[in-house]
């Protein structure tokens, strides 16, 4: 019986996480992306559960120089903190997000942070 419960819970989790992909924030206005000497932030579509956030965090953490990743699921926004001068490029960020199964808008509004 316990084995069946674990299988059912796993199937439900997979179903819920898969459904996250269709629950994108594409209709909302994305937060302004930014990049400075120690961080980069971009909107990411489809982040609506902790597993989704973990997948994105894992992929972005693999980039050189990254020290931490903050995911705001309610805003659909991800900020990567990195060593000074080793902030990932927008292209590297987008590639990592795509590898995790999510999307970044082509070009979101930008905010300057005094680089």
DRENKOL-308333 format. One record per atom (N, C-alpha, C, O): residue in one letter; x, y, z; atom name. Coordinates in steps of 0.2 Angstrom, whole numbers. Example, Ala and Ser with C-alpha at 12.3 -4.5 7.8 and 13.67 -1.06 7.14 Angstrom:
REC, A, 66, -28, 39, N
REC, A, 62, -22, 39, CA
REC, A, 66, -16, 39, C
REC, A, 71, -17, 42, O
REC, S, 64, -11, 35, N
REC, S, 68, -5, 36, CA
REC, S, 64, 0, 39, C
REC, S, 67, 6, 40, O
% end
This chain:
REC, X, 4, -6, 0, N
REC, X, 0, 0, 0, CA
REC, X, 4, 6, 0, C
REC, X, 3, 11, -4, O
REC, X, 10, 6, 4, N
REC, X, 14, 12, 5, CA
REC, X, 17, 13, -2, C
REC, X, 18, 19, -4, O
REC, X, 19, 8, -6, N
REC, X, 22, 9, -12, CA
REC, X, 18, 12, -17, C
REC, X, 20, 16, -21, O
REC, X, 11, 10, -17, N
REC, X, 6, 13, -21, CA
REC, X, 5, 21, -20, C
REC, X, 5, 25, -24, O
REC, X, 6, 23, -13, N
REC, X, 5, 30, -11, CA
REC, X, 11, 34, -14, C
REC, X, 10, 39, -16, O
REC, X, 17, 31, -13, N
REC, X, 23, 34, -16, CA
REC, X, 22, 35, -23, C
REC, X, 24, 41, -26, O
REC, X, 20, 30, -27, N
REC, X, 19, 31, -34, CA
REC, X, 14, 36, -36, C
REC, X, 15, 40, -41, O
REC, X, 9, 36, -32, N
REC, X, 3, 41, -34, CA
REC, X, 6, 48, -32, C
REC, X, 4, 52, -36, O
REC, X, 9, 49, -27, N
REC, X, 12, 55, -25, CA
REC, X, 17, 58, -30, C
REC, X, 17, 63, -32, O
REC, X, 21, 53, -33, N
REC, X, 26, 55, -38, CA
REC, X, 23, 57, -44, C
REC, X, 25, 62, -47, O
REC, X, 18, 53, -46, N
REC, X, 14, 54, -52, CA
REC, X, 10, 61, -52, C
REC, X, 10, 65, -57, O
REC, X, 8, 63, -46, N
REC, X, 4, 69, -45, CA
REC, X, 9, 75, -45, C
REC, X, 8, 80, -48, O
REC, X, 15, 74, -42, N
REC, X, 20, 79, -42, CA
REC, X, 22, 80, -49, C
REC, X, 23, 86, -51, O
REC, X, 24, 75, -53, N
REC, X, 26, 76, -60, CA
REC, X, 20, 79, -64, C
REC, X, 22, 84, -68, O
REC, X, 14, 78, -63, N
REC, X, 8, 81, -67, CA
REC, X, 8, 88, -65, C
REC, X, 7, 92, -69, O
REC, X, 8, 90, -59, N
REC, X, 8, 97, -56, CA
REC, X, 14, 101, -59, C
REC, X, 13, 106, -61, O
REC, X, 20, 98, -59, N
REC, X, 26, 102, -62, CA
REC, X, 25, 102, -69, C
REC, X, 27, 108, -72, O
REC, X, 23, 97, -73, N
REC, X, 22, 98, -80, CA
REC, X, 17, 103, -81, C
REC, X, 18, 107, -86, O
REC, X, 12, 104, -77, N
REC, X, 6, 109, -79, CA
REC, X, 9, 116, -77, C
REC, X, 6, 121, -80, O
REC, X, 14, 116, -73, N
REC, X, 17, 123, -72, CA
REC, X, 20, 126, -79, C
REC, X, 19, 132, -80, O
REC, X, 22, 122, -83, N
REC, X, 25, 124, -90, CA
REC, X, 19, 128, -94, C
REC, X, 21, 133, -97, O
REC, X, 13, 126, -93, N
REC, X, 8, 129, -97, CA
REC, X, 5, 135, -93, C
REC, X, 2, 140, -96, O
REC, X, 7, 136, -86, N
REC, X, 5, 142, -82, CA
REC, X, 10, 147, -82, C
REC, X, 13, 149, -77, O
REC, X, 11, 150, -88, N
REC, X, 16, 155, -89, CA
REC, X, 14, 162, -87, C
REC, X, 8, 163, -86, O
REC, X, 18, 166, -86, N
REC, X, 17, 173, -84, CA
REC, X, 17, 178, -90, C
REC, X, 18, 184, -89, O
REC, X, 17, 175, -96, N
REC, X, 18, 179, -102, CA
REC, X, 13, 184, -103, C
REC, X, 14, 189, -106, O
REC, X, 7, 184, -100, N
REC, X, 2, 189, -101, CA
REC, X, 3, 195, -96, C
REC, X, 1, 200, -97, O
REC, X, 7, 194, -91, N
REC, X, 9, 199, -87, CA
REC, X, 15, 203, -89, C
REC, X, 19, 201, -93, O
REC, X, 16, 209, -87, N
REC, X, 21, 214, -89, CA
REC, X, 27, 211, -85, C
REC, X, 27, 211, -79, O
REC, X, 33, 209, -88, N
REC, X, 39, 207, -85, CA
REC, X, 42, 212, -81, C
REC, X, 42, 218, -83, O
REC, X, 45, 211, -75, N
REC, X, 50, 215, -72, CA
REC, X, 55, 217, -76, C
REC, X, 57, 214, -81, O
REC, X, 58, 223, -75, N
REC, X, 64, 225, -79, CA
REC, X, 70, 221, -78, C
REC, X, 72, 220, -72, O
REC, X, 73, 219, -83, N
REC, X, 79, 215, -82, CA
REC, X, 85, 220, -81, C
REC, X, 85, 226, -82, O
REC, X, 90, 217, -77, N
REC, X, 96, 222, -76, CA
REC, X, 102, 218, -76, C
REC, X, 102, 211, -75, O
REC, X, 108, 221, -76, N
REC, X, 115, 218, -75, CA
REC, X, 119, 223, -73, C
REC, X, 119, 229, -75, O
REC, X, 123, 221, -68, N
REC, X, 129, 225, -65, CA
REC, X, 135, 221, -64, C
REC, X, 135, 215, -66, O
REC, X, 139, 224, -60, N
REC, X, 146, 220, -59, CA
REC, X, 145, 214, -55, C
REC, X, 150, 210, -55, O
REC, X, 139, 213, -51, N
REC, X, 139, 207, -47, CA
REC, X, 133, 203, -48, C
REC, X, 132, 198, -44, O
REC, X, 128, 205, -52, N
REC, X, 122, 202, -53, CA
REC, X, 118, 203, -59, C
REC, X, 120, 208, -63, O
REC, X, 114, 198, -61, N
REC, X, 110, 199, -67, CA
REC, X, 103, 197, -65, C
REC, X, 102, 192, -62, O
REC, X, 98, 200, -67, N
REC, X, 91, 198, -66, CA
REC, X, 87, 198, -72, C
REC, X, 87, 203, -76, O
REC, X, 83, 193, -74, N
REC, X, 79, 192, -80, CA
REC, X, 72, 189, -78, C
REC, X, 72, 185, -73, O
REC, X, 67, 191, -81, N
REC, X, 61, 188, -80, CA
REC, X, 61, 181, -84, C
REC, X, 64, 180, -89, O
REC, X, 58, 176, -81, N
REC, X, 58, 169, -83, CA
REC, X, 50, 166, -83, C
REC, X, 47, 167, -78, O
REC, X, 48, 164, -89, N
REC, X, 41, 162, -89, CA
REC, X, 40, 155, -87, C
REC, X, 45, 150, -88, O
REC, X, 35, 153, -83, N
REC, X, 33, 146, -81, CA
REC, X, 35, 144, -74, C
REC, X, 34, 138, -72, O
REC, X, 38, 149, -70, N
REC, X, 40, 147, -63, CA
REC, X, 34, 147, -58, C
REC, X, 32, 153, -56, O
REC, X, 31, 141, -57, N
REC, X, 25, 142, -52, CA
REC, X, 25, 136, -47, C
REC, X, 20, 135, -43, O
REC, X, 31, 133, -46, N
REC, X, 31, 128, -41, CA
REC, X, 39, 127, -39, C
REC, X, 43, 129, -42, O
REC, X, 40, 125, -33, N
REC, X, 47, 124, -30, CA
REC, X, 51, 120, -34, C
REC, X, 57, 122, -35, O
REC, X, 48, 115, -37, N
REC, X, 53, 110, -41, CA
REC, X, 55, 114, -48, C
REC, X, 61, 114, -50, O
REC, X, 51, 118, -50, N
REC, X, 53, 123, -56, CA
REC, X, 58, 127, -54, C
REC, X, 63, 128, -58, O
REC, X, 57, 131, -48, N
REC, X, 62, 135, -46, CA
REC, X, 69, 132, -45, C
REC, X, 74, 134, -46, O
REC, X, 69, 126, -42, N
REC, X, 75, 122, -41, CA
REC, X, 78, 120, -47, C
REC, X, 84, 120, -47, O
REC, X, 75, 118, -52, N
REC, X, 78, 116, -59, CA
REC, X, 81, 122, -62, C
REC, X, 87, 121, -64, O
REC, X, 78, 128, -61, N
REC, X, 82, 134, -64, CA
REC, X, 88, 136, -60, C
REC, X, 93, 137, -63, O
REC, X, 87, 135, -53, N
REC, X, 92, 137, -49, CA
REC, X, 98, 132, -50, C
REC, X, 104, 135, -50, O
REC, X, 97, 126, -51, N
REC, X, 102, 121, -52, CA
REC, X, 106, 123, -59, C
REC, X, 112, 123, -59, O
REC, X, 103, 124, -64, N
REC, X, 106, 126, -70, CA
REC, X, 110, 132, -70, C
REC, X, 116, 132, -73, O
REC, X, 107, 137, -67, N
REC, X, 111, 144, -67, CA
REC, X, 117, 143, -62, C
REC, X, 122, 147, -63, O
REC, X, 116, 139, -57, N
REC, X, 122, 138, -52, CA
REC, X, 128, 135, -55, C
REC, X, 133, 136, -53, O
REC, X, 127, 132, -61, N
REC, X, 132, 128, -65, CA
REC, X, 137, 133, -69, C
REC, X, 142, 132, -71, O
REC, X, 134, 139, -70, N
REC, X, 138, 144, -73, CA
REC, X, 144, 147, -69, C
REC, X, 143, 148, -63, O
REC, X, 149, 148, -73, N
REC, X, 155, 150, -69, CA
REC, X, 154, 157, -66, C
REC, X, 152, 162, -68, O
REC, X, 157, 157, -59, N
REC, X, 157, 163, -55, CA
REC, X, 150, 164, -51, C
REC, X, 150, 169, -47, O
REC, X, 145, 160, -53, N
REC, X, 139, 161, -49, CA
REC, X, 140, 159, -42, C
REC, X, 142, 154, -40, O
REC, X, 137, 163, -37, N
REC, X, 138, 162, -30, CA
REC, X, 131, 160, -27, C
REC, X, 131, 156, -22, O
REC, X, 126, 163, -30, N
REC, X, 119, 161, -28, CA
REC, X, 114, 163, -33, C
REC, X, 115, 167, -37, O
REC, X, 108, 160, -32, N
REC, X, 102, 162, -37, CA
REC, X, 96, 163, -33, C
REC, X, 94, 159, -28, O
REC, X, 92, 168, -34, N
REC, X, 86, 170, -31, CA
REC, X, 80, 169, -36, C
REC, X, 81, 173, -41, O
REC, X, 75, 165, -34, N
REC, X, 70, 165, -39, CA
REC, X, 63, 167, -35, C
REC, X, 62, 165, -30, O
REC, X, 60, 172, -38, N
REC, X, 54, 175, -36, CA
REC, X, 48, 172, -40, C
REC, X, 47, 175, -46, O
REC, X, 45, 167, -38, N
REC, X, 40, 163, -42, CA
REC, X, 34, 168, -43, C
REC, X, 31, 168, -48, O
REC, X, 32, 172, -38, N
REC, X, 26, 176, -39, CA
REC, X, 27, 181, -44, C
REC, X, 22, 183, -47, O
REC, X, 33, 184, -45, N
REC, X, 35, 189, -50, CA
REC, X, 37, 186, -57, C
REC, X, 38, 189, -62, O
REC, X, 39, 179, -56, N
REC, X, 42, 176, -62, CA
REC, X, 49, 179, -64, C
REC, X, 50, 181, -70, O
REC, X, 53, 181, -59, N
REC, X, 59, 184, -60, CA
REC, X, 65, 180, -56, C
REC, X, 64, 178, -51, O
REC, X, 71, 180, -59, N
REC, X, 77, 177, -57, CA
REC, X, 83, 181, -57, C
REC, X, 84, 185, -61, O
REC, X, 86, 181, -51, N
REC, X, 92, 185, -50, CA
REC, X, 98, 181, -48, C
REC, X, 97, 177, -44, O
REC, X, 103, 182, -52, N
REC, X, 109, 178, -51, CA
REC, X, 115, 182, -48, C
REC, X, 116, 188, -51, O
REC, X, 117, 180, -43, N
REC, X, 123, 184, -40, CA
REC, X, 129, 180, -41, C
REC, X, 130, 174, -41, O
REC, X, 135, 184, -43, N
REC, X, 141, 181, -45, CA
REC, X, 147, 185, -42, C
REC, X, 146, 191, -39, O
REC, X, 153, 182, -43, N
REC, X, 159, 185, -41, CA
REC, X, 160, 192, -45, C
REC, X, 157, 192, -51, O
REC, X, 163, 197, -42, N
REC, X, 164, 203, -45, CA
REC, X, 167, 202, -52, C
REC, X, 172, 198, -53, O
REC, X, 164, 204, -57, N
REC, X, 167, 204, -64, CA
REC, X, 165, 197, -68, C
REC, X, 168, 196, -73, O
REC, X, 162, 192, -64, N
REC, X, 161, 186, -67, CA
REC, X, 153, 185, -68, C
REC, X, 151, 179, -68, O
REC, X, 149, 190, -69, N
REC, X, 142, 190, -70, CA
REC, X, 141, 187, -77, C
REC, X, 144, 189, -82, O
REC, X, 137, 181, -77, N
REC, X, 135, 178, -83, CA
REC, X, 132, 183, -88, C
REC, X, 129, 188, -86, O
REC, X, 133, 182, -95, N
REC, X, 130, 186, -100, CA
REC, X, 123, 184, -100, C
REC, X, 121, 179, -98, O
REC, X, 119, 189, -103, N
REC, X, 112, 187, -104, CA
REC, X, 111, 181, -108, C
REC, X, 107, 177, -107, O
REC, X, 116, 180, -113, N
REC, X, 115, 174, -118, CA
REC, X, 116, 168, -113, C
REC, X, 113, 163, -114, O
REC, X, 121, 168, -109, N
REC, X, 123, 162, -105, CA
REC, X, 117, 161, -100, C
REC, X, 115, 155, -99, O
REC, X, 114, 166, -97, N
REC, X, 108, 165, -93, CA
REC, X, 102, 162, -96, C
REC, X, 99, 157, -94, O
REC, X, 101, 165, -102, N
REC, X, 95, 162, -106, CA
REC, X, 96, 155, -108, C
REC, X, 92, 151, -108, O
REC, X, 102, 153, -110, N
REC, X, 104, 146, -112, CA
REC, X, 103, 141, -106, C
REC, X, 100, 136, -107, O
REC, X, 105, 143, -100, N
REC, X, 104, 139, -94, CA
REC, X, 97, 138, -92, C
REC, X, 94, 133, -91, O
REC, X, 93, 144, -93, N
REC, X, 86, 144, -92, CA
REC, X, 82, 139, -97, C
REC, X, 78, 135, -95, O
REC, X, 84, 140, -103, N
REC, X, 81, 135, -108, CA
REC, X, 83, 128, -107, C
REC, X, 79, 123, -108, O
REC, X, 89, 127, -104, N
REC, X, 91, 120, -103, CA
REC, X, 87, 117, -97, C
REC, X, 86, 111, -96, O
REC, X, 85, 121, -93, N
REC, X, 80, 119, -87, CA
REC, X, 73, 118, -89, C
REC, X, 69, 116, -86, O
REC, X, 72, 120, -96, N
REC, X, 65, 119, -98, CA
REC, X, 60, 125, -98, C
REC, X, 54, 125, -98, O
REC, X, 63, 131, -97, N
REC, X, 59, 137, -96, CA
REC, X, 61, 142, -102, C
REC, X, 66, 141, -105, O
REC, X, 58, 148, -102, N
REC, X, 59, 153, -107, CA
REC, X, 60, 160, -104, C
REC, X, 57, 161, -98, O
REC, X, 64, 164, -107, N
REC, X, 65, 171, -105, CA
REC, X, 62, 175, -111, C
REC, X, 63, 173, -117, O
REC, X, 59, 181, -110, N
REC, X, 56, 185, -116, CA
REC, X, 62, 187, -120, C
REC, X, 68, 188, -117, O
REC, X, 61, 188, -126, N
REC, X, 66, 190, -131, CA
REC, X, 70, 196, -128, C
REC, X, 76, 196, -128, O
REC, X, 67, 201, -126, N
REC, X, 70, 207, -123, CA
REC, X, 65, 211, -119, C
REC, X, 60, 214, -121, O
REC, X, 66, 210, -112, N
REC, X, 62, 214, -107, CA
REC, X, 65, 221, -106, C
REC, X, 70, 223, -108, O
REC, X, 61, 225, -103, N
REC, X, 63, 232, -102, CA
REC, X, 69, 231, -97, C
REC, X, 70, 227, -93, O
REC, X, 74, 236, -98, N
REC, X, 80, 236, -94, CA
REC, X, 80, 241, -89, C
REC, X, 77, 247, -90, O
REC, X, 83, 240, -84, N
REC, X, 84, 245, -79, CA
REC, X, 92, 246, -78, C
REC, X, 95, 240, -77, O
REC, X, 94, 251, -77, N
REC, X, 101, 252, -76, CA
REC, X, 103, 252, -68, C
REC, X, 99, 255, -64, O
REC, X, 108, 249, -66, N
REC, X, 110, 249, -59, CA
REC, X, 116, 252, -57, C
REC, X, 119, 251, -52, O
REC, X, 119, 256, -62, N
REC, X, 125, 260, -60, CA
REC, X, 131, 256, -61, C
REC, X, 135, 256, -57, O
REC, X, 132, 252, -67, N
REC, X, 138, 248, -68, CA
REC, X, 144, 252, -69, C
REC, X, 149, 250, -70, O
% end
